[in-house]
């Protein structure tokens, strides 16, 4: 077989109910010069059998004992034959023009180390929300000067909507083994610190909330992610970048708030309040103060108020009928 232009990497762990959807979206691409490398990370369901039944010679299935998603992705990158590697999680999917637009983005922005598309978050009811909504330009180049300011509203580099230069990824060490949450963000940030990343604000992928055995469900948000160390090392090496440092602190506070909320809701309220005290950026001051006040409530009442607020937010964000039809039509493309 000739060497493909893009290698599609899919880590697989207990995604029997979604892997066919992911693969169907790959086969539906207008850009067809690809191979698919699926790494089964010790699945306990029928997901690997679904992949093994595919007769398309471009699909390769490799099995390993469960070692975590980072090890699976790194192994797939090693096996990839193309210089460009596109990532897709086993429970997500792509728009039909996703690879085509990534390839064009790469051509239009020489010197970049990765190419990222926006994406739609698909809730359990099928509603679509843009993953990144604060970018007004059709395209831009991500650098430390703008990445963290954008990312505190929604990460512009998402693991099912990005392609990378294989050599650049391997130079920064690939994905960190043994990390349960945030391993992908740490990888994209290390890649960002090595060179610019091109971003297209139009969605090219779907992030589905219906995945089996999702890491965010199995693991509560930690108080400190591995990428905090990566970011802080960069800040120490660039003391002159004071605005970037402020943006990084606000970015970190976004995750600290998620941990504090989880602790107040389900765990140790005192631990949650302590994390809130560590949130010093002005970007999330109002949310920090709100959570601090709510932490004084009994946990059952805190959880009940959270459900009410979530319901009100969904109603406030509900699209008008015409917008809903537009979203449904857009979804039918995938």
ABEGO torsion letter per residue (X at the ends): XBBBABBBBBBBBGAAAAAAAAAAAAAABABABBBBBBBBBGBABAAAAAAAABABAABBBBBBBBAEAAAAAAAAAAABABABBBBBBAABBBBAAAAAAAAAAAAABBGBABBBBBBBBBBAAGBBBBABAABABABBBBBAAAAAAAAAAEBABBAAABBBBAAAAAAAGEBBBGBABGAAAAAAAAAAAAEBBBBBABBABBBBAABBGBAAAABBBBABBAAAAAAAAAAAABAABAAAAAAAAAAAAAAAAAAAAAAAAABBAAAAAAAAAABABAAAAAAAAAAAAAAABBAAAAAAAAAAAAAAAAAAABBBAAAAAAAAAAAAAX
